[in-house]
């Protein structure tokens, strides 16, 4: 008797563009269901920020988004994200030019030879440095991620390890750190608290969270070393620096041009970090830096004008997939805003907080901010939106203002690791060849742990009536 063979039918993968477009469509549908409304807003002259006026929420005329409106919102997403998109393209061009000068090949070949058998140390050091940077509210994940990809593959790992080193390491610092100007600084200012007060608690939260991320990453590394097919990026195409990864075997000597390009690299990223910390730079200022770096790298690397131009175009080509994702993610919040329902969502989430006890209220404040972050993913924008509301709610509910700020910080930061409206998240996922659905499943232990830490800290601190 012939044995019946049952063959598994492979599941058809859903393209990330399809997933994001479905969320854009859902946002349009919600504008037909959720009542339109808004808060009165006022401009604070000292800070030049627009803040919501507590107790002024009122209904406004509905503006439900029809299919044509949704398509316009999608296009506006690309247009309004032009700065981020072109920075990503320029960054890709620079990386490709560096590749073609063989500087990446030589650098990572030396690094892998130096740390052979101790590759995990490199991962831990890079992750810790990125976390410290994030603790100051600096997010250089997009410009640094390409180098992280090359480093990870050179060490024998994958795109997910690169993502953990650069993006998640930075994110831990950003959402738990003590000196984040964009979240903690603004929120404490609105709540009329001393700036960066409560440092000890935040440093403790930061340290515990970073240790868990390191533990999670080390276990994942052990798993993929035993079975490369268990990698969450197995079979995916890395969109950047692939050539450098595949040819990083030889330990070649540095030329004078290589040393000049190392100076260009250090100077470029020093300028970006200094500009963010001291000159209030936004991503718009990254673009000219990468453009100058690309041109100088090509010249010092001996590519010539034509060779540099050819590498420039190829580098941009590799980043188109990632660049387009940024605009689609941005379209989600645009459609919701055009439909006049973002303020309604903020109001609905913040209202119940004032109706329960302070301990539950503190945790509800964290949950509310987590959901609000989906619709207002900007840390400074969310601080200006919710803290004028959360501060009086905290006073009425018996929640200390310091706990209210911490609940905002956790809510704003932790969900940045999963929300579909985060343009930097999808840009970095695209660079690593990491699909969003696989990423969510892979990250879930970290996401759950961070939320448990947040709930525990808020509960204990509110019971202690922590005032910083």
N, C-alpha and C positions, 0 to 999 in steps of 0.2 A: 504493500500500500504506500502510495506516494505521500510523503510528509508535506503537510500544508505549511507553506512559508508565509509569514506575515511580515510585510515590509513596512517600516515606519515611513510615513509620508512627511517629508520635511515641511516645517512651517514656513510660510511665506513671510519674509521680513517686511516690516512696515518702514518705509523711508522716513527719516526724521523730518523732512519737509512736509510729508503727509500728516505726521503727528502734530506738528506745530500749526499747520493750516487748519486742522480740525479744531484746535483750541481757539484760533481766530474766529472760526465760524460759530463756535459755542459762545464766545464773547458777544458776537452779534445777536445771537438768539436771546441771550440774557437781557439785552436792552429792550426786548419786547415783553419781558416777564417782570423784571425788577422795577419798581417805581422810580421815576427820575426825581432827584433832589440835590440840594447843595447847601453848604454853609456859607455865611458871609465871611469875607476874607479881608484882611487889612495888611498894609505894607508897613513893616517896622523899619523906620528910616536908618536906625543905627546899624542894623545888620543887613539891610536891603533884602530881607526875606518876607515872603507872604505867608501869614499864619491864619489858621482858622479861628473864628470867634466862637467860643463855647456858647451853647444854648441857642444858636441861630439857624439850626438846620430847618429847612423848609422845602416844600415841594416846588418843582419847577416844571415847565412844559416838557413833555416826553419828546425824545428824539430817537425813536427806534431806528436801528440801522438796517436798511434793506441790502440786498445782495450787492448793488452797485456801491453803496456806502462802505461795505466791508472791503470790496476790492480797492476803493480809494484809500481806506485805512491801511491796507496792506502796502500799497505804493508809498503812502506817507511814512510808513515804518522804515522803508529803505531810505527815503529822502531825509527824514529826521535823524537817521543813524549814519549819515554820510561821513561824519568825522570818525566814528568807530570803524566803519567799513574801510575807509581809505587808510587808516592807521594799520589795520590788519593787513591790507594789501601791501603797504610799504614795508611793514615788518617782514612779511613773507619774501618780498624782493630782497631785503637786506640779508636774510638768512640764506637764500639761494646764492647770492653773490659770495657770502662767506664760505659756503660749501664749495663753490667752484674755485676758490683760492686754496682749498685744501686745509684751511686753518682749523676747521672743526675736526676734520679727520686726524690731524696731527695732535691737537689738544686733547681730545678724548682718548686717543690711543695712548698717550702718555699717562693720562689719569687712570685708565683701566689697568695699565701695566703697574703703576705705582700702588694701586689699591687691590691688586689681584688677591682674591681670597678674603678681602675685607670690604666688599662692595656695599654691604649694608651700612657701614659707617658713613659713606658718602651720602646715602639716602637720608639718614638721620640728621646729618649736619645741614644739608640743603633744606630739609623740611623745617628744622628749627630756625634757621635764618629767615626763611620765608614767613614763619609764624611771628617772629619778632617784628619784621617789617609790617605785617598786617596789624599788629597791635598798635601801631601808630596811625592806622587808618589809611595806609598806602597799599594799593592793589596793583602791582606790576605783573600780574599773572599772564596777561595777554602777551606783552613783549618778551617775557622770560620763558613762557611755556615751550616755544620751539627748541630752545637750548636744552630744556628739561627732557624733551622727547629724545633728542640725540644722546644725551647723557644716559638716560634710562636704558635705551637699546644697546649702547656701548657697554654698559655694565652687565648686560645679559638679561634685562628685564623687559617690560612692555610699556605701552602707552598709558595704562592705568597707573603704574608706579610713577610715571612722569606727572600725571594728573595729581596723584596724592602728594608728591613732593612739592609741586609748585602751587597748584590751585587750592587743594585742601589744607596744606600747611599754612598758606596765607590766610585762608578763610577762618581757620581756628583762631588765629591772632585777631582777625578783624571782628569776629563776633564775640570773643571772650576777653580781648585785650583791654588794658587799662587806659591807654592814651589815644584812643581813636577819636580824632578831631571831628570827623563827619557824623558820628553817632553819639558817643558819650559826651564830647565837648558841647555840641549844639543842644542835646537833650538836657544836660545839666544847666546850661545857660537859661533855657526856657523855663526849667523848673526852679530857677533861682537858687541853685546849689553851687558851692565852690567848684570851680572847674577841676576835673579829674580827681575829685574827692572819692573816697572808697577804693583807693588803689590796691590795698592789700587783698581785699576780697577778689577783685578782678584778676590780679596776678595768680592767686590760688586757682581760680576757675580755669584760667588760661593754661596753667601748668598741668592740671589734671586732664584736661581735654586733649592737650598735645601728647601726653603720655599714652592715652588711649589710641589716638590716631597712629602713633608710632607702632604700638603693639599690633594694631589691625593691619598695617602695611607690612610689617615683618612676617606675619602669618601668611599674608597673601603671597609674598615673595617666596616663602618656603613651598607654598602650594604650586605655584607655576614652575618652580625649578624642578619639582618632582614630576609634574605633568604639564608641559607647555600648552596642551590643548585646553586646560582649565582656565587659561587667561581670558578675561572678559573682552579682550580686543583680538582674540584669535581669529584669523581669517579676514580681519578688516585691513583696509589700506591706510597706512599712515600718510597724512596729506602733506607733511613737511619733512625736510631733512632726511628723506629716505636714502638718497644717494650717499650721504655722509655716514649713515648707519651701516650700510652694506660694504663700505670700503675703509672701515676704520681699523684695519688689522696691522698696518705697518707703523713702526715707530720712527718717523722721519724727523730730521732736524728742522728747527725754525730758521727761517731766513730773516733778513732785515725787514722785509715787507711784512712778514708775519708779526714781528714784534711791534711794528707800527700799527698794525690792525688790532693788536691786543690793546694798545693805548687808545685807539679809536673806540673799541668796545667799552673799556673802563670809563673813558670820558663820557661816552654817550649815556650809559646807565647812571653814572654819577649825576649828570645833568638832569635826568628824569627824576631821580629820587630827591635831589636838592630842590628842583622846581616844584615838586608836589608838596614837600615839607615847608619850604620857606617862601616860595613865590606864588603859592596857590594855583599851580598849574592844573589844568584839566587835560583830558586825552587829546584835545586839539593841539596842544604844544608837543605831543609825542611825535606827530607826523613829520615836522621839519627836522627833528633830531634823527629819525630813522632815514630820512631822505639824504641828509648829509653823511650819515654813517655808511649808507649804501654806496654813495659816490666815492667817498674816500677809500672804502674797503676795496672797491674795484680798481682804483688807481694804484694803491699800495700793493695790491695783490697781483699786479701785472696783467690784468685782464684787458686793458685798453678800453677805449671808448665803446667800440662795437661789442666787445665781449661783455662789458658791464651792462650795456643795454639789453643784450640777449638774455643774460642771467636775470636781469630785472623783470623782464616780461615773463619768463618761466616761473619766477618766484611768485608773481602776482597770480598766475594761472593756478598754482597749487592752493592758493588761499581763497579762490572764488567761492568754493563750497561753504567754507566757514563764514565768509563775509556776508553772503546772502542770508544765512541763518540769523544773523544779528538783526536784520531788518524785519524778518518775519516775527521774531520774538517781540520786538518793539511794537508791532502792529496790534498785539493783544491789548496793551494798555491804551493805545490810541482809540481803538474801537469802543472800549469801555468808557473812556473820557468823552468821546463824541456822543455817546448815548446818554450822558448825564447821570450815570449810575455809580460812579466811583465814590462820591460823597455818601450816597445811600448805603453802600456797603460798609464804609467806615463808621457811619452812625449806628447801623444795625449791630456791628461787632462791639462797639464801645459802650452801648447803652446798658446791657445786662451787668456790666462790671459794678455799677453803682448800686445794684440791688442785692448783692450777696456780701458775706463777711469779708474781712480784710485778707485772710489767708487764701481763701478760695478766689477772692477778687484779684489778688496779685497774680495767681496762676492763670486766671481768666484773662488778665491784661496781657500776659505773655502769649496766650493762644490767639487773642484778638490781633495783636501786633504781627503774629506769624501769618495770619490770613491777609491782613492789610498789606503786608510786604509783597504779596503776589501782585497786587494792583498798583502799588507804589514802591518799586524795587530800589529807588534811590534812598540811601541812608539819610542824607541831609533833607531830602524832600519829605520822607516819612516822619523825621523828627519834627519838622516844621508843621506837618499836618496833624500828627496825633498828640504830641506833647502838650500843646495848649488845651487839648481835651482831656488827656489823661491826668494832668496835674490837678485840676479841680475835682475830677472824679476820685483821684487818690485821696485828696483831703476829705472829701465827703464820706468816703468808705473806710477811712482809718488806715489806709495804706501809706507807708512812709514814702516821701518823694524819691528818696534814694532807691528804694525797692522798685518804684514805678519806672525810674530811668533804667534800672537793670533789666526789668521785664521788657522794656522797649528794645534795649540792646540785644538781648537774646532773641526776641521775636524778629527783629530786623536782620540779624546775622545768620542764624542757624538755617532758616529756610532759603537763604541765598544759594545753598548747596543743591537745591532741588527744583526751585520754581521755574516754570517755563517762560517767565518774562525776564529772566536774567540774561542779558545779552553776553556778558563776559563768560557765564557758565557754558553757553552753547558754542561760543567761539572757541573755548578751551577744549570742550568735548570733541569738536570737529578737528582740531589740530592733533588730538591724540588717537583719532580713529575709534572713539568710544561712543557706541550707540546709547541714546538717552534711556531707552527701556532697560537695557542691560546694566547701565550705570546705576539706575535707581535700585535695582535688585542688589547689586554689589555693595552700594553705599549704605543700605538700610541699617546694618549694625551700628555704624558710626552715627547716623542720623538719630536713631533711637537712643543711643548712649548720650548724645549731646542734649537731647530733650529731657532725659531722666536727670542729668546733672542740673539742667536749668530749673526743673520743677523742685528738686531737692533743695537747691540753693535758695530759691525764692521763698519756699515754705519756711526754712530755718531762719532766714534773715527777717522775714515778716513777723514770725513768732518772737524774735529778739527785738522787734521794733528798731531795726537797724537804720541809723541815720547817717552812716558814713563817717 
